[in-house]
Amino acid sequence: MNQIIKLTSLLSLSAMISSLLFAQEVPKGWHTLDQSATGYYGLSVDKAYEFVKAKRLKSKTVVVAVIDSGIDTTHEDLKNVLWRNLKEIPGNGIDDDKNGYVDDVYGWNFIGGRDGKNVEQDSYEAARVYHGQKTKWNNKDIDVSTLSPQDLFDYKAWKRAEEEITGGDSPTSSLELLFIKKAYSNCAKSDSILRKAMGKEKYTGKELDDFNPTEADAKKAKATLFGLMSQNGALETTNQEFLEGFGDYVNSEEKKAEAADTPPEEYRAKIVKDNYNDFNDKFYGNPDVMASNKSALHGTHVSGIIGAQRKNGVGMDGIADNVKIMMIRAVPDGDEHDKDIALAIRYAVDNGAQVINMSFGKGYSPEKYWVDDAVRYAESKGVLMVHAAGNDAKNIDTTFNYPTPLFLDNKKPNNWITVGASGPKNDANGNGLTASFSNYGKTEVDVFAPGVRIYSTVPGGNTYQNLQGTSMASPVVAGLAAFIMEYYPTLSARQVKMIIEKSAVKTTVQVKDPGTGDPVNLADISKTGGFVNAYEAIKLASITKGEKKITPVKPVKSIVKPGKNG
């Protein structure tokens, strides 16, 4: 999972030099505001609701599946919008609806064991690919012209993984790891000094900003810790949460450095205990869609953006007002597995989801044919899929961010939207409308949507927090898609995709290329060259003739025959 922006990417050497945009104060819920009225490049959500109200339209419930890390099912802003499998009797240990998944009341957890244990941490796909296929490819004289399509795909991926993993011992990588570890050590020491100087064990970045130390060591400590917290948009985060996240990041980077010599630990296999290589072995997992507060952070935040209960007087408002959120847990702290993602997509489709949000991604997909077939299945059933572009500030026209809508046979589905992250407004230097971390691509990124300092639900029952990443931009679009489907239910997934893209608001203001920092037109780094807008989208939906009956597309089998791996 690499879509949530916290310390995991902003502490790289290149990102340490990035703009302080994320430290700027923005209104909670800025992503819903209207740019002409407020100056913030939001979705004009209130105007969109005024439009459907003026037309006296009634909404129809839309099911949105969130394939993610988990969800807090007790949250005050989410408990009333959770999808419930009415054919299943909770907690009786019986598969009442005979779908193969016992007690799947809120969805399903594909990274859990039958004994109730759950996968929380996992390895990275690069290491799994490198060590898993090392015997097949290492020190072999390979004639690529003789390889089958699957073997060619595997070989190219293995060569990339080899370079990435074995390159971990290069001087640059070693120096970067030393730098990060030193930065963490300095932060921990600074925190110790500040806790004593401030007279409390727990404080937020804002409280640290207001603190005016008189002692030299406390001044230096504040400069060190506040600088990093502000760069990471963590002013509302506590010192304890910030250091915990920083520590987790350091640990993950150390594990990456060890990956060249040591095969990754099989976290998933020890708990799930399925036959991973057999795709027909699919009735594994458990019904625990939360797992833990830590695991559920990402998925709870994403779900709130889509459909947190509107106008209930607490917390924040989701974009769609009549949705049911189906949580499918398949994304650990680490890289997800292709089998879990493919089965999650199929579960969502088979249980009535009309939109699937996918705020995750990785650089390798060894069982891509499983995922491709699942996407084709969703396309055949008229289900819209929304995917986060990724947070590496890379051009994904030429790099890798799986899952991808480009199949192994080079065809593309008509039910997929890839979303880059935008910010609230430009600053004096032209920074801000494109998030500095966002992936981009004139061909592969369809639209940009708000993904910086997005306020939404987090685990705890009644708690909320700002997070940022293309993980937050994707559910903005998923929520918008659900809103359109609510009020214009005859529109197909293909039409909703077209409406969102065609109605995206163009801008004459130049934006920053996240990869180079150069000023460019938004159309140079995205397919539509626009920011999504709910008001413009719903207007276009109102004049688009719906398709009362979707003509099913016969699912196409993968062109690649499963080999030893599936």
Secondary structure, DSSP 8 states (H G I E B T S, - for coil): ---SBSHHHHTSTTGGGS-SGGGS---TTGGGS-HHHHSS----HHHHHHHHHHTT-----EEEEEEES---TT-TTTTTTB---TTS-TTSSS-TT-SS-TT-SSEEETTB-TTS-B--B---HHHHHHHHSHHHHTT----GGGS-HHHHHHHHHHHHHHHHHHGGGSHHHHHHHHHHHHHHHHHHHHHHHHHHHHT-S--BHHHHHH----SHHHHHHHHHHHHHHHHTT-TTSBHHHHHHHHHHHHHHHHHHHHTTTS----HHHHHH-S-TT-TT----SBS-S---HHHHHHHHHHHHHHH--TTSSSS---S-SSEEEEEEE---BS---HHHHHHHHHHHHHTT-SEEEE---BS--TTHHHHHHHHHHHHHTT-EEEEE--SS--BTTTS--BS-SS-TTS---SSEEEEEEE-S---TTS-SSB-TT--B-TTT--EEEE-SSEEEEETTTTEEEEEBSHHHHHHHHHHHHHHHHHH-TT--HHHHHHHHHHT-EE-SS-EE-TTT--EE-GGGSSSS-EE--HHHHHHHHHTS---SS---------SS---TT-
